[in-house]
């Protein structure tokens, strides 16, 4: 996690957009983008119940993780528009990660071709 986000989560001073960004970034970095999107899309009609479940498990979560913004996140998840914003952010980060992988593959392929070309010319 980015140091700014880690510090902001610790201090509890994130606004809603930054909190959604922090959660989406964490989901994407853990490689859980697709399952998270699937879960969020399927549970969007039940967003209020889901937020109440988050309130229910709060003591367990806070036992393992010290997040000052947990209460704010629970309240935000009551609103379906925030669930949709989270989905869009996760999708955006997933697409960005895919594009970075494609670029890395292109660079590796170009490097292999360059080395192959050098071997042919020297040998």
Order of alpha helices (4+ residues) and beta strands (2+ residues): alpha-alpha-alpha-alpha-alpha-alpha-alpha
